[in-house]
C-alpha cells in the first residue's frame, strides 16, 4: 500500500511543483517522498522512479503530439542522431526517473542516518 501511495504522492508533488518551480523540482518531490514514506531504499527508489518516469514520459508525449512531434524530430536528430521522437521521450523519462529516484535514496538515507544518531 505504501508503494502505490508513494507513487501517487510523488506524481502529484512533481506536477504541482513543476507548475511554479524549474525542472529540477522533481528532485525535491523525490526527496520529500523518500523522507515521508518509510520503505526500504530499493522500494523507495523504485516507487519514485516509476512515478516520475511515467509522469515525465506522459507529459513529454502529450506535449510532443500536440505539435505533431516537430520539435522532437529535430532534437532527436541532434542528440541521438536518429529521427525517432519516441526514443527521445523514453530517454527524457529515464533521466527524470533517475534524478528523482536518486533524490528519494538521499531522503531515505537521511531518515536512516537521523534514526541512528
Secondary structure, 3 states (H helix, E strand, C coil): CHHHHHHHHHHHHHHHHHHHCCCCHHHHHHHHHHHHCCCCHHHHHHHHHHHHHHHHHHHHHHHHHHCCCHHHHHHHHHHCCCCCHHHHHHHHHHHHHHHHHHHHHHHHHHHHHHHHC
